Amino acid sequence: MPIDSFMLDPMLKTYKDMLQQCIDDGSEGEHLIGMETALKRMEDLGQEHSDIAAYMGILMQEDLQAKFSDHYGKLIAATSKTQSDSNSEGGYDDASMLQQSVNALKGAIKSIQDNFDSMVAGAKSYDPHENIDAEMEFAQRHLAAQQGGMQLTDEQVAQMKSESHTNIDKEIEEKPAAYDSSVEIELINDPTAIIKPIQELIDLGEQEGMSYPKFLRLQMERGLDKAMEGNGVIREAKVENIKQAKASAINPYNIAIAEEELSLFDELAAENKFGCPNPKELSLKTNSIERKYANKIAIWEDIEERWGSINFGILEDLNHWAISYCKHAPFIKPWSLAKDPKKAVINTQDTQPGIIKEKLRLLKKYYGLEFEDIFKHPTFKWSVEHFTNDFSQEYTTYLIEKIYPHCKPFSHLPSEQIAEQEKIESKDTPDIKTNPEYLKPLINQKEYYDSRFGEGRFESKYGKVKNELDPKAEVWNLSSFRYSQ
Amino acid sequence: MIDYLSEYKEYYKSRELRYADNPNYKNSYEAEVNISAAMNSCNELDEFQEKVGNLPDKCAFALMKDEYLMEQKHFEKHEEPFRKLICDRVIEGLNSCNNVQDAITLALDANNEGSMAINADEAQREFIYNLRELDKIEIYSNAEIPEKYKSEFAASVQEIKDKMVEGMNRQESDNRKFNPDWTEKPETCLERRHRRLIPLNDEHTKEQLSIYKSIINR
């Protein structure tokens, strides 16, 4: 059974387009045949194999993509040599060589602009209904090909399509840009910064009295050749990376990396006699910066996850243990998902203290941190300062003082504490558990997103930032939180 | 009337200056000095075609060599043998290249082969991705819990171990499609390029590695 065209066609499209372009340009000869042969082999293998990973493996083992690219490169080089040889016949023709360069640059602008326009048009004409239909048809074919796999009838697929269309339409009513990335694509891929230096080069080339050698020299001396490679765009991207890193505030290292990369760019630009960083030096030194922080980030993330208020960290476990004693526990997640929710609740009550003790043992074993040290640790303070801590100061203090002391293996929460927990969990009492600034990270990201893509764009794409929890606790104040001192 | 000869001499001088005083581009500088000298030795523009010979190709080779030397030094410093090997192959192979297209093919082949080796090497990181699962095994094995839950916890531990073995089998099966000899070798993760991704200290890393290896029997 061949690789489904849904997957194969996009993979081979680039090669087909490149080959067609060469044919349209009138190319011929051994390298064109080489390209055709490599592509045909890729197509044939796509018909012989059903497993995409095996297909990719064979492509790499037979070096087909490299062979195609190699023939393409040699074809282009041969074409350039032919043009260059015909230029030198009949003596040095400066005007012709200069014109050829300028024409190539004009062609480059056209190509860049055409690609951009095509990308934006594609984004604007994206039809989510059409896309989901294609995905479901692929799923139907893919499942049919699996031995013992689920078979979907045409009627079932039609029903699924109809339901998906309804859901998509409903989503678009609330979030008009949910399936429209044209604004983002247009902005991110805006070729203006690349086209500008190319146009400057064209203008230089078309100046009165310009010669080909002078043109070549001036473009180098003015850094226009480097600008054309996208130096300005690179710097702009690094500035955006800093803003993004600060808006996400995942950890201090991502921000440090982004800031150091920009400083590096400016440092190398200042050192360079043409005012542009050498791309190879920039790339290698940037790589060194990322490597410098890799282990620090791994440690930060590990510690954070171990104590965390999400993803089954210690604080989340304490919270769960306390909730498990409340009457409504069997009716909420995670216990409601169990086959026997009431039994699952008892399981949590009985086993969670032993699990938490083990998690604390590992935290101490690996990082020398006791329970009390969590709140002094930079990862905890960062989570408070950047609003990523789920719990309020009040509830965190409560977990430390009222829940943790009882959370020992073979012990249970005393009845007076259960009553207090029931009160905290009750819908009739104000929510003092949730961090009142829990929406700030999302708001920060929304603000960054809107500043980049236009006011209102975040909501149009991802929906309104809704305060669904109505927290009533005081905001965090680390200086008054004695466990952090 | 434009003095093309003088303008070309100025142009090639500028090319020299691009790499002057840059220790990373010694070969490029030397190649540019040679081509600039060839140009400067001309009294007529027409002489250059004969004098230049394959000096432009040598400039391209020199630039490639300089940049691969930079990468080679970088990957040596960061103990990345498979990435360094790409550089070694290109630098060595440039000596046999007759023209720029040969050099491009050389680089393409070296990078393609190198990518396969890098992918096969990075596929050895299963141990790292299983660190949290190893934690769970330790937690569920040692947690102080009532007797009635012990068999359930033991079953959870076994399930995690079974999934690790399944994961290892799948990894080997997938990687053998590209490299028939590929086998999971978790000790590879102790090498610096992988080790930097592990948050634990050396002693604890080796301890967890030993446990993982015994589970997957590798």
Contacts between the chains, C-beta under 8 A, distances in Angstrom:
chain1	res1	chain2	res2	distance
A	51	B	177	7.8
A	53	B	174	5.6
A	53	B	177	5.5
A	54	B	177	4.8
A	56	B	177	7.7
A	56	B	178	7.7
A	57	B	177	3.5
A	57	B	178	4.3
A	58	B	177	7.9
A	60	B	112	7.5
A	60	B	116	5.8
A	60	B	178	5.8
A	61	B	178	6.9
A	63	B	109	7.6
A	63	B	112	6.3
A	65	B	112	7.7
A	66	B	108	5.3
A	66	B	109	6.3
A	66	B	112	4.4
A	69	B	108	6.1
A	70	B	104	7.7
A	70	B	105	5.2
A	70	B	108	5.8
A	70	B	109	7.9
A	73	B	101	6.6
A	73	B	104	5.4
A	73	B	105	7.5
A	73	B	108	7.7
A	74	B	101	5.4
A	74	B	105	7.8
A	77	B	100	7.2
A	77	B	101	5.0
A	77	B	104	8.0
A	88	B	49	7.0
A	91	B	46	7.8
A	92	B	4	6.9
A	92	B	45	5.7
A	92	B	46	7.2
A	94	B	2	7.3
A	94	B	4	6.1
A	209	B	2	7.4
A	211	B	2	4.9
A	211	B	4	6.3
A	211	B	7	5.4
A	213	B	4	6.5
A	213	B	7	4.0
A	213	B	8	4.4
A	213	B	10	7.1
A	213	B	11	4.2
A	214	B	7	5.1
A	214	B	10	7.7
A	214	B	11	7.4
A	216	B	11	5.2
A	217	B	7	7.4
A	217	B	10	5.8
A	217	B	11	4.2
A	217	B	14	4.7
A	220	B	14	5.6
A	220	B	15	7.1
A	220	B	18	6.4
A	221	B	14	6.0
A	273	B	17	7.1
A	273	B	18	7.7
A	274	B	18	7.5
A	278	B	22	7.8
A	278	B	24	7.7
A	280	B	24	7.9
A	280	B	67	4.9
A	280	B	70	5.7
A	280	B	71	7.6
A	281	B	24	6.6
A	281	B	70	7.2
A	284	B	70	6.1
A	284	B	71	6.6
A	284	B	74	4.6
A	287	B	74	7.0
A	287	B	78	7.9
A	288	B	74	7.2
A	288	B	78	7.4
A	291	B	78	5.9
A	291	B	196	6.7
A	294	B	196	4.5
A	294	B	197	6.2
A	295	B	196	4.7
A	295	B	197	7.4
A	295	B	198	7.8
A	295	B	199	7.3
A	298	B	196	7.4
A	298	B	197	5.5
A	298	B	198	6.5
A	298	B	199	4.2
A	299	B	199	4.3
A	301	B	199	7.4
A	302	B	199	3.9
A	302	B	200	7.9
A	303	B	199	7.7
A	305	B	132	7.9
A	347	B	149	6.8
A	347	B	152	8.0
A	350	B	145	6.7
A	350	B	146	5.4
A	350	B	149	6.6
A	351	B	143	6.7
A	351	B	145	4.6
A	351	B	146	7.5
A	351	B	149	5.5
A	351	B	153	7.6
A	353	B	144	7.8
A	354	B	143	3.7
A	354	B	144	4.2
A	354	B	145	4.3
A	355	B	139	5.9
A	355	B	140	7.8
A	355	B	143	5.0
A	355	B	145	7.8
A	357	B	143	7.2
A	357	B	144	6.3
A	358	B	138	7.1
A	358	B	139	4.3
A	358	B	142	5.5
A	358	B	143	4.9
A	358	B	144	8.0
A	359	B	139	6.3
A	361	B	142	7.9
A	362	B	135	6.2
A	362	B	138	6.9
A	362	B	139	7.2
A	365	B	204	7.3
A	366	B	199	7.7
A	366	B	200	5.7
A	366	B	201	7.6
A	366	B	204	5.9
A	409	B	143	7.7
A	409	B	144	3.6
A	409	B	145	7.0
A	410	B	144	7.1
A	410	B	146	7.1
